[in-house]
Amino acid sequence: MTEPEQQPAALVENMLLLRHEDFDDLLDRAAERGAERCLAHLGLENGHAARDIRELRDLLEAWREARHTAWQTTIKVITTGLLAALVTIPRQSRGHSGCEPLKAAVRGR
C-alpha cells in the first residue's frame, strides 16, 4: 500500500477544496492573527501581556480586599457607637452620673 498522495488545493465551482490538515493549519493561523489583533487593540501586543494581566488581576484583588476591609471597619465603628450610646443613655435618663459608688464611698468616711 502506498501513502495517500499529496493533493494541492483545488478550486471546484467557486469552492476551495482543502485537505483536513491544511484546513486545520489555516484555522490555526487565522486564530493566531485574530488573537494578535485583539491584544494589539487592547494595547497588550508588546509581549508583556501575560505579566500585565497578572498585575491587573492582583490590583483588582487588592481593591476588593480594601473595599471589604473598609466595609468591615465601617460596620464595627457604627456598632461600637450604637453600643456606647445604649450604655450611656439609660444612665443619663435616670439622673445618674455614673459616679454613685464613688460618692457613697466619700460620704461613708
C-alpha positions as CSV (number, residue, x, y, z in Angstrom):
1,M,0.0,0.0,0.0
2,T,1.1,3.5,-0.7
3,E,0.5,6.6,1.3
4,P,-2.2,8.9,0.0
5,E,-0.9,11.4,-2.5
6,Q,-0.5,15.0,-1.5
7,Q,-3.1,16.9,-3.4
8,P,-2.9,20.6,-3.8
9,A,-5.9,22.7,-3.0
10,A,-8.4,22.7,-5.9
11,L,-11.0,25.2,-7.0
12,V,-14.2,23.5,-8.0
13,E,-17.3,25.5,-8.9
14,N,-16.1,28.5,-6.9
15,M,-15.3,26.3,-3.8
16,L,-11.8,25.8,-2.5
17,L,-11.2,22.1,-1.6
18,L,-8.6,21.6,1.1
19,R,-7.3,18.6,2.9
20,H,-8.3,18.4,6.6
21,E,-4.8,19.0,7.8
22,D,-4.4,22.1,5.5
23,F,-7.8,23.4,6.8
24,D,-6.7,22.9,10.4
25,D,-3.4,24.8,9.7
26,L,-5.4,27.6,8.1
27,L,-7.7,27.9,11.1
28,D,-4.8,27.9,13.5
29,R,-3.1,30.8,11.6
30,A,-6.3,32.7,11.4
31,A,-6.9,32.3,15.1
32,E,-3.4,33.4,16.0
33,R,-3.7,36.5,13.8
34,G,-7.1,37.3,15.4
35,A,-5.7,36.9,18.9
36,E,-2.7,39.2,18.0
37,R,-5.1,41.8,16.6
38,C,-7.2,41.6,19.7
39,L,-4.2,42.0,22.0
40,A,-2.9,45.0,19.9
41,H,-6.4,46.6,20.1
42,L,-6.2,46.3,23.9
43,G,-2.6,47.6,24.0
44,L,-1.1,44.3,25.1
45,E,0.8,43.4,22.0
46,N,4.3,44.1,23.2
47,G,5.0,40.6,24.7
48,H,4.2,41.6,28.3
49,A,0.5,40.8,28.0
50,A,0.6,37.9,30.5
51,R,2.5,40.0,33.1
52,D,0.2,43.0,32.6
53,I,-2.9,40.8,33.0
54,R,-1.5,39.2,36.2
55,E,-0.7,42.7,37.6
56,L,-4.3,43.9,36.7
57,R,-5.7,40.8,38.5
58,D,-3.6,41.4,41.5
59,L,-4.6,45.1,41.6
60,L,-8.3,44.1,41.3
61,E,-7.9,41.6,44.1
62,A,-6.2,44.2,46.3
63,W,-9.1,46.7,45.6
64,R,-11.6,44.1,46.6
65,E,-9.8,43.3,49.8
66,A,-9.6,47.0,50.6
67,R,-13.3,47.6,49.9
68,H,-14.2,44.6,52.1
69,T,-11.9,45.8,55.0
70,A,-13.4,49.3,54.7
71,W,-17.0,47.9,55.0
72,Q,-16.0,45.8,58.0
73,T,-14.4,48.8,59.7
74,T,-17.4,51.0,59.0
75,I,-19.8,48.4,60.5
76,K,-17.5,47.9,63.6
77,V,-17.4,51.7,64.1
78,I,-21.2,52.0,63.8
79,T,-21.8,49.0,66.1
80,T,-19.4,50.4,68.7
81,G,-21.0,53.8,68.6
82,L,-24.5,52.3,69.0
83,L,-23.5,50.2,71.9
84,A,-21.8,53.1,73.6
85,A,-24.9,55.2,73.1
86,L,-27.1,52.4,74.6
87,V,-24.8,52.1,77.6
88,T,-24.7,55.9,78.2
89,I,-28.3,56.9,77.5
90,P,-30.1,54.9,80.3
91,R,-27.8,56.3,83.0
92,Q,-28.3,59.9,81.9
93,S,-32.1,59.4,81.7
94,R,-32.3,58.2,85.3
95,G,-30.3,61.2,86.6
96,H,-27.3,59.1,87.5
97,S,-23.9,60.4,86.6
98,G,-22.3,57.0,86.9
99,C,-20.2,58.1,89.9
100,E,-22.7,56.9,92.7
101,P,-20.4,54.2,94.1
102,L,-17.6,56.8,94.4
103,K,-19.9,59.3,96.1
104,A,-21.2,56.7,98.5
105,A,-17.6,55.8,99.5
106,V,-16.8,59.5,100.1
107,R,-20.0,60.0,102.2
108,G,-19.1,56.9,104.3
109,R,-15.9,58.5,105.5
